[in-house]
Amino acid sequence: MKSIANHIQTHADALNLRSKRNEILASNIVNSATPNFKARDIDFNKALQARMDVGPVNVSSERHFKFYTGSGDEAAQFRQSINPSVDGNTVELHVEQMQFSENVMRYQTSLEFLNRKFSGLMSAIKGE
């Protein structure tokens, strides 16, 4: 059973992080008119590396493989506003909507990858 979990873990982690990011971005959109609300977001790549317990490694030659090790941070960070508002709100609705749409598309892609992993495992179990 552990090998099956290892087989799908990356896609499951990606799906969980995409879901968490959707909640954060939706909160930003809902609070776009709330005075002094500060927009937040997570860096998906850093967060996924943290879940996988990996991070960048320096290499001393171009011929070396750039594998990853270490850890990252998946905490939500405050987003810098391009056009600050008078009421202190840092949400830029067009940016949040674009980020949300992109994240939803990537969520669906992660879900499709996970479904294909399960289909492959089911085919292997059935002997097809």
Steps between C-alpha positions, in 0.01 A plus 500: 500500500787738572620478138153600377502802731846597375376461143229766542636718782636785287172545315301475823722766661463723194121462515493592870719806445292615201188470716662701780610765249146517354365577849758776553436659160122477547540676835697775327226545239221506759686762703591723205288784644598451867705794630855408612467139377837363390504257207677170565630217285728200520793417275379167363844374395655575840202348678514180295875474563430539872242220487745279315781612736713627210676823414770622259854363511803688368709312244866557418488391135256536212517122455363434851132418541301767684312284748321659792525456874406695814172673578298806405213703641133458415363779718287767333690818431362850450483606136658831398252738339594659166250784543444573870149607595405792723321275754806274555356200317767320293261280299513567127189325372626437146821341632313283749247385239780408258692312771181322611412395143852370437502312828161339427631382163811356665284338770299324230823390332633358829170320550523351151857379568383341824205332323736360238730364771202320656390369160849365436507332838157347444613367160808348662292337773255356246791375289401694188 
